[in-house]
Amino acid sequence: MDLGIEGKWALVCAASKGLGKGCAQALVREGVNVVITARGADALEATAAELRALKRGEVRTVAGDITTAAGREAALAACPQVDILVNNAGGPPPGDFRQWGRDDWIQALDANMLTPIELIKATVDAMAARGYGRVVNITSGAVKAPIGVLGLSNGARSGLTGFVAGLARSNIAAKNVTINGLLPGAFDTDRLRTTVRAGAQKAGQDVDAAWDLRRKTIPAQRFGTPDEFGAFCAFLCSVQAGYLTGQNILLDGGSYAGTF
Ligand code: NAD
C-alpha cells in the first residue's frame, strides 16, 4: 500500500534506538524526510547512516535533550516544516511514590507530558493551515493498564492522553490533522532489556530466565519488534488514516486482558 506521504517532513523524537528508530525507519521507507533526535550523538549518527542507506527521504540529525526548551527549539529549527510529529522520550524510572518528591514528578511530567504538548503547540496550527498533519504520541500500555512500580509514567502519560483527547477533537480535526496515541506493550528494545535485567539482578534471578519468563506472560509468546511498531506508526501517519483521531491503540501481543 502506498501511504501517500512521500516528500513530507517528519520530526521523530528520541529516535536513535528502539521504538523511535523503528518509526523513523518505517517513515523513511515511505520516502518521508526526517529529522531524528537523541541525546547521544554517536548512536544518533549511526542510526542516521542506516536510514540514509535506504536511499529514500532526506535524513537530518539533532543531538540534544528533547525534554528541554533548547532541545525542542533545535529539533524544530532543523525541520523545514513538520507534517508528521512522532513524540517520544525516555520513560521515567520505576519506584515507590513514597520516595518521590516534587522534582521527580516535574521531571516525569516534563518528559512524558509537557514536552509532547509543547511540540504539538509549536506545530499543529501550521499543519491545520496546510491541511495535513499527523501526530503520534508514543506512550505506553500503562495508560490502559497501569504498572504499579511505574507510577511516574502512569501519571504523566495519562495526563498527556487526557489532554490530547480534547485537542484531537477540536477544530484541527476538520483540517485533516490527527493526533493518536500508540501504546507499546513489551517490545524488545534496550529499555525493556535494561528493566528486566535490573529486576532480575535485584531479585537474585538469572537474567535469561527472567527474560524468558516475561516473554511467556505475553499471549503472543514473544516480544514486539521496533519494526512492527514503526510500521503501525507509519500507517497512522498515512493519507489513509485521516479519519482516525483521538484514539489510543495498544500494540501488546494480547497482553491487555480487557474486551474493550
Ligand atoms: P530505548 O531505550 O530503546 O530508546 C530510547 C531512545 O530515546 C534512544 O534513542 C534515546 O537516545 C532516546 N532518548 C531518551 N531520552 C531522550 C531525551 N530526553 N531526549 C532525546 N532523546 C532521548 O527505549 P524504547 O524501548 O524505544 O522506549 C521508548 C519509549 O516507549 C519510552 O518512553 C518507554 O518508556 C516507552 N515504552 C517502551 C516499552 C517497551 O517495551 N520497549 C513499553 C512501554 C513503554
Boltz pocket constraint, residues with backbone or C-beta under 6 A from the ligand:
constraints:
  - pocket:
      binder: B
      contacts: [[A, 13], [A, 14], [A, 15], [A, 16], [A, 17], [A, 18], [A, 19], [A, 20], [A, 37], [A, 38], [A, 39], [A, 40], [A, 64], [A, 65], [A, 66], [A, 67], [A, 88], [A, 89], [A, 90], [A, 91], [A, 92], [A, 138], [A, 139], [A, 140], [A, 141], [A, 184], [A, 185], [A, 186], [A, 187], [A, 188], [A, 189], [A, 190], [A, 191], [A, 192]]
      max_distance: 6.0
